[in-house]
Amino acid sequence: MNYIITSILSIFFALNAILSIPFNEVESAFSKGDAAKVVSFGTTKMLISIEGKEGVYSKSQGTQVLSSFFKSNPPRSFSFSFKGKDEGASSFAVGDYQSNKKYRVSIKFKKIQDQHQIESLTIASSQ
């Protein structure tokens, strides 16, 4: 009986982790300056805007663009100051990225096939 209850709870928590928005994973990737990890949570084509320069990029192009930003602005810290709702077709989050300057990071998540993925990412100086 305990095995059945444990199995059901494990499945519930695993599904909940899969279906929820990956706020913690994105936060960790930004904190480490891991462009590939950030972009891995994105849609096939992602809108990326950095300091007013924007484009729609594939994952490989988006990784290069974000890597270039991280190289010029190595991370000191990153944390979300606002996280939108976990359910629904889309959600929004705002974070503070600290490097040699302070940046505001806005991320729009879109639910695609039961997974929330980054649809757009905007990085703007907040100083």
Buried (B, 14 or more C-beta within 10 A) or exposed (E): EEEEEEEEEEEEEEEEEEEEBBBEEBBBBBBEBBBBBBBBBBBEEBBBBBEEEBEEBEBEBBBBBBBEBBEEBEBEEBEBEEBBEEEEEEBBBBBBBBBEEEBBBBBBBBBEEEBBBBBBBBBEEEE
